[in-house]
Amino acid sequence: MDESRTLQRAAWAGVASIVLLAAGIALCAQVGVDAPQNSDASILVRVDDGARQAAAGIGLPVLGVGVALLLWFATGLRRVLDRLSGGDSLAHAIVPAAALLGGLTITGVSLDVSSAITTVMSDEYAPDADLARLLGTAGGLVAFTGLIGGAVMVAVTARIAQQTRAASTRAVWVSYVLALVCVSGYWSMGAASVAFALWLAGAVVGMLRFSRSLRNA
């Protein structure tokens, strides 16, 4: 019973992580520069807007909580995979992969909003459009590269599900395709983030079902 409750809580942490990660990124994107081709004037207005700066200030801690909840979910997923596989060491990659995803996401978003945050923290700093472009591009590259961690989570789960016949053949191969989409990262134009979020929602459902089976056993 205790094991079932532990897994249920980890699963619900996964649900909360999806919501908070999306919210944190959306808030921080208010001052982010994801379109370097925009004019200098439009970039400077975006970076120096008080309401947008406040949104980014809220978004960063929200994002941090979302990452923490993702790690909680990852520990629960690893326990499920351990039980399914009988202790396959491959499952141990889940938590480090989630940490890679979360760490690079926070780093990338922080780079993207750094020009706006610096403007708030220092009266002597004058925002520069070219620097904001550079930091925005670098932040996007770093954050989307973090999806490599997401690809590892998806691929490891799919492999163990395939070995233990815990999921249908179709679901397994769809997961492998999603892992490849996540690897594409920056070049997928955001599709990789959506793909990972959908997989995460599916993994939450699977974990809840597994915890229910433990309770009924």
Disulfide bonds with the S-S distance in Angstrom:
none
